[in-house]
Amino acid sequence: MNEHLCPSEISQQPRCSRVEIETLSKTIGSNRQLLDVLDAFPGFVLVLNHTRQIIFANQAFLHFLGAASLAEVLGKKPGDALACEHAVQSVLGCGTTVFCSACGAAKATPPLLLHQPENGDAQECRIRQEGSGKSFDFRVQTAPFPGGSDNLYLFYLTDISHEKRRRALERIFFHDVANIANGMVGLSRTLCEKELGGDKKKQFQRVLHRYAHRLSDEVEAQSSLAAAENNDLHLAIQPCATLGLLEEVASFFNTITNEQMSKVEIGADTVDKEFFTDPRLLHRILINMTKNGIEASPREATVRIGCKQDGSDLEFWVHNQGCMPEQVQMQIFQRSFSTKGSGRGLGTYSIKLLGERYLKGRVSFSSSPEEGTTFRFRCPGRMDPPPPSA
């Protein structure tokens, strides 16, 4: 059975000095033929020492970072070089935060490898870059360095972001969209085959209309996410009302067809205020926040949504009674992470992407057994329209 070290044990491994790192780098640099082979790899290849510091990085990795030479990453740990948001926020850097216990890159690299099979390990890791806000999915593989040293390891990083995203989008399409389409087929069949009274027929027609609206909403959601990731999403700043938006969200879920769902209620103390934002994107954020709350709740529970004013800002919130496990909390906003199985994981990621990059707000959450789970989106009370394009 493999034995893994916790982040505190990783942090106890002292970093080698700059002189030690440079000496070791020069030593393996004498094997130019091997390093030329590693440089020819299209993927990212690093050589790490026993404290997980970079001794060598191939040209593909340096080009990905925009680094002019090896000297810019020499001695750094992988998360430090990649500007991982958790590594950057820790004084001790990569491998020393509580989040690192859930990171595939940390699990697959020294000193953890000292407790693993001779051929190393393969993991997946998700990294969100500090500053740029970009998210990456990597497959991490490790192996002993062929130069003969027991303290050096090859560290392979394969960018699988597009693969993970494609799988997630396919899964969402075949799961969510197909479910809605099946409901529409069932309702339309009933309308065609049965003689329904006036009130009953109108009721079925209203539900069918809502199904069509939800199908359109799902397609638009994926289109918006793709445009946002490609920096091709254009804002349309308009006046809108907090209570009106929340009523639309509650109405979206509170239909007679949602017997499998909990009920959505608007908090009694919700502020009703007109403000300026992109209502289409904010509606998408609130839909995803509420959907997460519903999926984390039993069917008889109530999910509450609301909005409060804090100075010039507005804070929208969604609360459910459940509590997220600690491992889930540490990965909740990463693109390919999901509690619903492989191929999911775009909901909370899109909340963060749309809310912070485009609507200039801040997404956060709190979760405990006593208080339940609350997701919050704090946004400016007024956004100025973007300048007209030339």
Stockholm file with secondary structure:
# STOCKHOLM 1.0

chainA/1-390         MNEHLCPSEISQQPRCSRVEIETLSKTIGSNRQLLDVLDAFPGFVLVLNHTRQIIFANQAFLHFLGAASLAEVLGKKPGDALACEHAVQSVLGCGTTVFCSACGAAKATPPLLLHQPENGDAQECRIRQEGSGKSFDFRVQTAPFPGGSDNLYLFYLTDISHEKRRRALERIFFHDVANIANGMVGLSRTLCEKELGGDKKKQFQRVLHRYAHRLSDEVEAQSSLAAAENNDLHLAIQPCATLGLLEEVASFFNTITNEQMSKVEIGADTVDKEFFTDPRLLHRILINMTKNGIEASPREATVRIGCKQDGSDLEFWVHNQGCMPEQVQMQIFQRSFSTKGSGRGLGTYSIKLLGERYLKGRVSFSSSPEEGTTFRFRCPGRMDPPPPSA
#=GR chainA/1-390 SS CCCCCCHHHHHTSCCCCHHHHHHHHHHHHTCHHHHHHHHHCSSEEEEECTTSCEEEECHHHHHHHTCSSGGGTTTCCHHHHTTBHHHHTSSSCTTCSGGGGGCHHHHTSTTGGGGSCTTCCEEEEEEEBTTTCCEEEEEEEEEECTTSCTTCEEEEEEECHHHHHHHHHHHHIIIIIHHHHHHHHHHHHHHHHSCCCHHHHHHHHHHHHHHHHHHHHHHHHHHHHHHHHTTCCCCCCEEEEHHHHHHHHHHHHCSTTCTTSCEEEECTTCCCCEEEECHHHHHHHHHHHHHHHHHTSCTTSEEEEEEEEETTEEEEEEEESCCCCHHHHTTTTSTTCCSSCTTCCCHHHHHHIIIIIISCCEEEEEEETTTEEEEEEEEESBCCCCCCCC
#=GC SS_cons         CCCCCCHHHHHTSCCCCHHHHHHHHHHHHTCHHHHHHHHHCSSEEEEECTTSCEEEECHHHHHHHTCSSGGGTTTCCHHHHTTBHHHHTSSSCTTCSGGGGGCHHHHTSTTGGGGSCTTCCEEEEEEEBTTTCCEEEEEEEEEECTTSCTTCEEEEEEECHHHHHHHHHHHHIIIIIHHHHHHHHHHHHHHHHSCCCHHHHHHHHHHHHHHHHHHHHHHHHHHHHHHHHTTCCCCCCEEEEHHHHHHHHHHHHCSTTCTTSCEEEECTTCCCCEEEECHHHHHHHHHHHHHHHHHTSCTTSEEEEEEEEETTEEEEEEEESCCCCHHHHTTTTSTTCCSSCTTCCCHHHHHHIIIIIISCCEEEEEEETTTEEEEEEEEESBCCCCCCCC
//
